Amino acid sequence: MPSDQPLRVAVIGAGLAGLSCAKYLTDAGFCPTVYEARHVLGGKVAAWKDEDGDWYETGLHIFFGAYPNMLQLFKELNIEDRLQWKEHSMIFNMKQRKEDIPVDEDGLIRAKPTYSRFDFPSALPAPLNGIVAILRNNDMLTWTEKIKFAFGLLPAIIFGQKYVEDCDKLSWTEWLEKQGIPERVNDEVFVAMSKALNFIGPDDISTTVILTALNRFLQEKHGSRMAFLDGSPTERLCQPIVDHIRKKGGEVFLGKPLQQFHLNDDGSIKELVVGSGGDDETREIVTADAYVSALPVDVLKLKIPEEWKSIDIFQRLKSLVGVPVINLHLWFDRKLTDVDHLLFSRSPLLSVYADMSNTCREYADPEKSMLELVLAPADEYIGKTDEVIVEATMSELERLFPQCIGTRAADPAKLLKFKVVKTPRSVYKTVKGLQPKRPTQRTPIPNFFLAGDFTLQMYLASMEGAVLSGKLAAREIATAVETALATGTEVPFSSASKD
Ligand SMILES: Cc1cc2nc3c(=O)[nH]c(=O)nc-3n(C[C@H](O)[C@H](O)[C@H](O)COP(=O)(O)OP(=O)(O)OC[C@H]3O[C@@H](n4cnc5c(N)ncnc54)[C@H](O)[C@@H]3O)c2cc1C
């Protein structure tokens, strides 16, 4: 940036969007300072250590091959070796009622769980590898169902992203019906996929979400390949971003929540009030040349100043509301499985889960399992006690690991301890019709920009979406400066205070 004094940018929130924004701002020659409310980095990827030194996390997080901006970030930080790529497969639990599980003559259950796999052959390019993976799986869909589904998908393949965006007016169940695809396809595959993508069911989720994911998975050879991080996202991903920001002159502060925006007479931001205490001593006034909100949408709505409330872009935020989700960690005294991958539970209570003692280097244990499970939809359980949630989950595990869990298990496993992390407002609930409500990174307020997974970008509410939104917000700021310099006009946010 052609200036002696780098422009100062205050970034609010140290989730992936805020950290990515600050990282790309430092790369572009700006001087960002990040203000995070909590004493932990990462927002929805935050993690903590318990009293035994074991990690527990806000969410079980999967990185996909179809995450170009996230993978680029790993490369730029030189931490690519921290991604533990798994076999290119999707593994679903076979649906099995408890009463159908075979019991041996002695009254005990030795039957192991059964899985149905979609294996993507590495020798084939996309979309052939995906098509072969689907055709080879005969456990879940009949040939007729596969053919009907393939025909139903044709418009998305032929008309591309425009069609995908237009389908936002339909829920996934409505779209399946319109395409003449049997409802059983939903029960077999898309209840699990919809819960994994947005913690809601196919009757609620927008078609755009599912078609976007399918498009990425079918169009890119490694699109649906999954990786686990080799440790906690806070230490292994967020901290290196902070190190990069600091090395290049920026700063990240924890425990400094935004309280309020103070405005100039023209409605632009004059300064921020940050700090946790109610008294003046712990509160700080922050001034900068530009300001970026990387807050979750539900918090942003509460912080919008009165003067901005009638502006269309902020009005539209009302429709975006975080969805509840619960992440459970169960530590057992023995191994329940040796599967080193994400599993789709196909359980009414649970979404995806993994034995982190197999999938993640830092959590590895050759003797004992640590299951991390996502409970979704969570509306019914979000207000319940941890004990009630764990009891309901253990009951589901009698179906997923019948040989180890339950009174008739032949190889009973003991639950040693658990941690339950509830997020009452997580990513925004992607019901139909919300695409036009998502705000762009640039706002009508000249010195105020938005980042966050809910802002407009094609990767929906995900880590990739958050990283991309931060990058786009940084780009908007850089572009505004470059345009002003090229045209000889004033930078729209060159002065913080306009007293
Ligand atoms: C259970 C679960 C599982 C998930 N699984 C996956 C997955 O497998 N793959 C995937 O791609 N995505 C997954 N996600 C989604 C992903 O975590 C999010 O999309 C992404 O992390 C959001 O990043 P963000 O920066 O936009 O928002 P956030 O992470 O919410 O960051 C916002 C930050 O603002 C801070 N903040 C709040 N109030 C204030 C204030 N007043 N002042 C200053 N700071 C404030 C917050 O503390 C937070 O750090 C999952 C999410 C959950 C909850």
The ligand as a Gaussian input file, in Angstrom:
#p B3LYP/6-31G(d) Opt

LIG

0 1
 C      -20.684000     -28.014000      16.094000
 C      -20.112000     -27.359000      14.867000
 C      -19.544000     -28.148000      13.877000
 C      -19.060000     -27.558000      12.711000
 N      -18.476000     -28.353000      11.752000
 C      -17.940000     -27.780000      10.659000
 C      -17.221000     -28.564000       9.717000
 O      -17.063000     -29.776000       9.884000
 N      -16.693000     -27.945000       8.620000
 C      -16.849000     -26.596000       8.419000
 O      -16.344000     -26.085000       7.404000
 N      -17.511000     -25.829000       9.295000
 C      -18.061000     -26.377000      10.407000
 N      -18.709000     -25.600000      11.329000
 C      -18.949000     -24.172000      11.004000
 C      -17.731000     -23.290000      11.291000
 O      -17.242000     -23.549000      12.574000
 C      -18.150000     -21.826000      11.191000
 O      -18.789000     -21.613000       9.950000
 C      -16.982000     -20.844000      11.284000
 O      -16.051000     -21.222000      12.273000
 C      -17.535000     -19.441000      11.598000
 O      -16.488000     -18.500000      11.684000
 P      -16.794000     -16.963000      11.861000
 O      -15.490000     -16.291000      12.071000
 O      -17.670000     -16.491000      10.760000
 O      -17.713000     -16.824000      13.192000
 P      -17.328000     -17.157000      14.702000
 O      -16.444000     -18.342000      14.752000
 O      -18.601000     -17.209000      15.450000
 O      -16.469000     -15.900000      15.182000
 C      -17.035000     -14.747000      15.746000
 C      -16.132000     -14.256000      16.881000
 O      -16.668000     -13.044000      17.426000
 C      -16.499000     -13.097000      18.835000
 N      -17.392000     -12.146000      19.484000
 C      -18.702000     -12.306000      19.840000
 N      -19.155000     -11.174000      20.441000
 C      -18.138000     -10.289000      20.451000
 C      -17.991000      -8.938000      20.894000
 N      -18.994000      -8.260000      21.467000
 N      -16.781000      -8.323000      20.734000
 C      -15.738000      -8.983000      20.142000
 N      -15.814000     -10.255000      19.707000
 C      -17.011000     -10.891000      19.845000
 C      -16.795000     -14.540000      19.163000
 O      -16.328000     -14.867000      20.463000
 C      -16.053000     -15.246000      18.039000
 O      -14.706000     -15.489000      18.372000
 C      -19.170000     -26.155000      12.516000
 C      -19.721000     -25.355000      13.535000
 C      -20.179000     -25.940000      14.699000
 C      -20.758000     -25.063000      15.780000

